[in-house]
Amino acid sequence: MTAVQALVAMGTFALSVLAPQLGVDVQSLGLLGSVMFGIGALSSMMAGWAIRRFGDLQLAGLCMAAVMLAMLCLTVEALGVGPARWSFWPAVFLLGLSFGPETPASASVLSRVTPLARRPWIFSVRQTGNQIGAIFASLLLPLLLVQHAAWPFALVAVLALAVGAWCLGLVRSDGGAPVAPLSSGASGLPELVASPMLRLLTLTMLVYMSTQVCLNFFAMSHAVRHWQLPVPVAASWVALMQAAGLVGRLLWGRVAQRPGVSTVRLLGGLGLMIGAAGLPLFLWPGTPPPAALALLFAVVGISASGWNGVMVAEISRIAGSMRAGAVTGAALLFGYAGIAIAPLAFAAMGSAAGTDTAFAVLLGMTGIMGLTLLLRH
């Protein structure tokens, strides 16, 4: 499941990381991101039905097929076939179809094979796939692009094919997804509406995911355009943020499974940490010195990209193993809908007032949400 998420991340990051070299401006990047996550929101809502219809491992394999097809579209365009930028929209559509159901499918698999006490740790290990994919995309894909425009996308397509075949190969040795009672339905929305804690976690997920996606989509462009950093230097700072996120996911997963630790309070503290590090980073007058960039990007990464596994594990715990996929998909409907709007809103605000102001508003909201979690729990 870690490899599945890594390939989804590599596919989505291929557009954002390579955007400056491909001549994609902030407004176009925001629109592409919003459409991708909007499709992801709708497809995540169908995850409960798809798991019941096909199985969770099979659904993970289908997500890999969508990534492969998206990258093949971009590869064909990079080879000079067809009009300029024709492949962006089909690729975004396919990436959205892979992005949405991937987490519910993984949650369903891991909930039935992982003991309850170890779920925060195991889910956090699985979530490191996002950082692994992002780091490879940030460092490796720009280097391949220099060699040939098609190489980055072709590599991701081949890897997605291999991981998809791996998922389907595991079906024979796996017991299969649990079958929920027919009366429970395919959607997890009823459980979400009935549980105050699930509603609170869903709202938190919406805010945190919006911040995370805008950091992933726009930090590179901000560093190049606002701080006037060379593309390789900017890419190295983005890679540092992603590497810190990988450490954070493992760290917070370990912390969350310790006896007496409140997962909700941990998530609230991470929201405060995101705001406390992100605000000085993006409001720094001029270009921050390397020491400040290193420290603040590391803290932002360890917090803004470190909460996901703990959140998904907590939602799955409340939902129960038979409904983990459906309820996680329902929660992600709102999270993905939020991040579908967030890049557009960020791009509009960035064009009007600057990306530093847009980051300040978003990070301030994240800190307020973290404080709310601490006060409400």
N, C-alpha and C positions, 0 to 999 in steps of 0.2 A: 504493500500500500504506500510505502514511502517512495518507491520508484514511480508509481503512478502519479503521485502528486508532483514529483520532481519534473516529470515530462510535461504535465499540464502547465507548471510554472515556466518551464523553458519556452513553451509555445507562446504563452501570453507575454513573457518578457522579451521575446524576439522582436515584437513590434515596438515596445517602449524603449528598449535599450538601443535598437538600431534606428530609431526615429530621427535623431539629428543627422546621421549619415544619409538617410533616405530622403531628406528634405521635408519631413513631416513637421508642421508647425504645432504649437501648443494647442490651438483651437481644434485642429483636425485630430490630434492625438486624444484630446478630451472626448470628442464625438465618438471616435472608434472605441475608446474604453467604455463609454456609457452604453453603447449598443451591445458590446460584448457582455457586460455584466447584466444588462437588462434581459438578454437571452438566457444568461446563466440563472437569473432569478426565476424565470418561467420554467426552465428545465429542471431546476432543483425541486420545484413543487411537484413535478411528475416522478420524482425519484422513488417515492413509496410505491407507486403503481409499477414502475419499471423493475424494482427489486422483486415484487410479487410475481411479475410476469416472466422475467428472464433469470433472476438470481443476482446477488450482489457482486460476485466475482465476474459474472458475465457482463454486468453493467460497467464495471471498471474496464473491462476489455473494450467495450464499445466506446468509452471515453478516449481510450488510446487510439482507436480507429479515427475518431473525429480530429484529434491532434495531428495524426499522420496526414489526413486529407487536407487540413488547413495548411500545413507546411509544404505539401506538394503544390498547392495553388501558388504559394509565394515563390517556390522554386521555379515553377514554369515561367512566372513573370520575370524573375531574375535572369532567366535564360533569354529574355527578349521576345517571348511569345505573347502576342496580344497588345492592346493599348496600355499606356502607362497607368499603373496603380489599379488595374482592373481586379487584382487578386485580393485587395484589402478587405472588401466587404464579404466575399465568400469565406475568407479566412477568419474574419471576426465572428461570423455566424457559427462556423464549426467550432471555434475555440469556446464560444459561449455554451454550445451544446456539451462540450467536454468539461468545462469549468463547473457548471451547475450540479450535475449528479455525482461528481467524483467524491466529494466529502461525505454525502449521505451513504454512498455505496461502501466507502471505507469504514464509516462509523458502524454500519451494519455488520461488516465482517469482523471488525475488532471487538465489538460489544459481545459477540457470541464466543470468541476464542480467548478473551482476556479476563482474568479474575478482577472483580470489582475494585479491590484495593490497589491494583496496579494500573488501572485505566488512565489516570492522569499522566503517568510516566509513559505508558505505551502510546497513548494518543499524541503526546508531545513528541516522542521519537518519530512517529509517523508524520507529524506536521513539519519536521525538519526538511522534508522533501521540498517544501516551498523555497526554503533558503538554499538548499543544494542546487535546485534548478535555477534560482535567481543568480547565484554566484557564478555558475557555469555560463549562464546567459550574459552576465555583465562582463566577464573577463574573456571567455573563449569566442563568443559569437562575433564581437567586433574584429578580433584578429582574423577569423575566417573570412569575414566580409572583405578584408583587404586583399585576400588571395583571389576570391571570386564571389560575386554577389549571391550566387545560388548555394554556396557551401554551407552557410549557417542553417538554412532552412532544410536542406537535404539531410544534414546530420540529425536534426531533431526528428525528422520523419522516420529515419531508419531506427532510431532509439525507441520511438513510440511504437513502431511495428514490433520490435523485440519484446517490449514490456507487455503489450497487449497479448501477444502469443503466450507469454509467461503466465498471465492471469488466467487465460483459458486453459492452460495446462494444469493449473492448480485445481480446477473444478473437479477433476476425477478423484483427487485425494481429499476433497473437502466435503463436509456433511451437508452443505447447502444452507441457504438463509432460512431462519425460522419463519414459520407461517403464522401470521397474526390471525386472531379470530376474524371471521368475515364481518361481524358486527362493528369492528373497529374501523373499517374502511381503509382506503389507501392513503388518505391525507392525514397529516399530523396536526392540522389546524385546530380540531376540537380540544386536544390535550393542551395546545399552546394557549388557547383562549381561557381554559379552565384553571390554569396554574399561574398564580401571581409571580412566582419565582421564574417560571419560563418566560413570562412577559417581560420581566425586568432584564433577564439575561439577553433576550432578543433585542431589546432597545440598546443595551450595552454593545452587543455585537454589531448593530447597525452603525453606531458612532465610531467604534474602534476600527471596523472594517473600512469605513469611509476614509479615516485618517491613514490607515495602512496603504490603501490603494493609491491615494494621492501622493504619498511619499514614494511609492514604487514607480508611479507614472511620471511624476514631475520633478523629483529630486535631481535627476540627471540633467534635465533641461534647465532647471534653476541654476545648477552649478556652472553649466556652460554659458548661459545667457546672462545671468545676473552677477555671478562671481567672476565671469570671464576666464574660467579654467579650461585648459586644453581637454579635449574629449578623453584621452587615456587617463589623465589625472582625475577628471570627474568620475569616470567609470571605476577607478580604484576606490574612491570614497564611497560610492554606492555599493561596491562589493564589500567594503568594510562593514557598512550598515547591515547588509544581508548576512555576513558572517557572524556579527554580533547577535542577530536574530536567531541564527541556528543555535548559538550557545544559550540564548535566553529560553528557547523552547525546551531544551533539555534541563536547564536550571530550574525553571518554574514548574516543570513536570515533576521533578524530584521534590521540590518544596511542597507542592500541592498534595503529595501522597504521604507526607509526614503526619503522624498522629496529632490531632488538635489544631491543624491548620484549616482555616476557613477559606474555601476556594473563592467565595464571593468577595471576601475582604482582600484577598490576594489580587483579584481582578481589579478591584477599586484602586489599590495601591499602584498597580501598573498604569492605570489611566493618569494618575497624578504624576508618575515618573515621565510618561510620554510628554505631557505638557511642560514639565519643569526643564526637560532637556531640549525639547524641540523649539520652544519659544526663543530662548537666547540664540540658538543656532541660526534660525531663519530671520531674526530681527537684528542680527549683528551688523553694525555699521560697516559698510564695505565688504571686503572679503575676509572671512575669519582666518587667523593664522593656522598653520598646520596642526599645532598642538590642540587648539580649540576644536578644529574639525574632527580630529581623531577622537577626542573625548566625547564630544556631543553626538557625533554620528554613532559611536559605539553604544552610548546610553539610549539614544533613540531606537537603535536597532534591537537591543536586548529587551526593550519594553514593548515597542510598537509591533514587533514581529514575534514576540515571545508568548503572547497570551492565548493563541488560537487553540492549541492542544488542550489546555486546561478548560477552556470554554466548551469545546465540543465534548470532552469527557463528562463535564458536569451536566450538560443537556442530555447526553445519552444515559447518564445515571438516573436522572429524574424520569426519563421516558421509559426505561426498561429495555432489555436486550431485544425483545420482539418488535418494539416500536422505535428503536433508536434511529433507524434510517429515515422513517417517515417523519418523525418529529424534528430531527435535525434538518431535513429538507424543508419543512415548514418554517423553521426559524431562519434558515438561509434565504428563503423567499424574501423576507424583509431585509436581511443583511445585503443581499445582492441587489435588491431594488434600490437600497440606499446608495450603494457604491456605483450603480448605474447612473444615478443623478449626480453624485459627488464629483466625478471628473469634469462634467459639463459645467457645474456650478463653479468649480475651482478655476477652470479655464476662463470663464466669463469674468470672475472676480480678478483673476490674475491679469487679464487684458485691461481691465478698468483701473485697478489700483496697484498692480504689481503682484508677483507670486509671493513676495515676502509677506504682504498683507493677507493674502489668501491662506498661506500656511499659518499665520498667527490666529486667524479666526478659527480654523479647523482644530488646531492644537489647543486653543483655549476651550473649545467645546469638549474636547476629549478630557481635559483636566477636570472640568465641571462634572462630567459624567462619572469619572472616577470618584470624586468627592461624594456624589450622590449615592453611589454604591456603598461607600463606607458609612454614610449617615443612615441609609435606609435599612441596612442589614443589622 
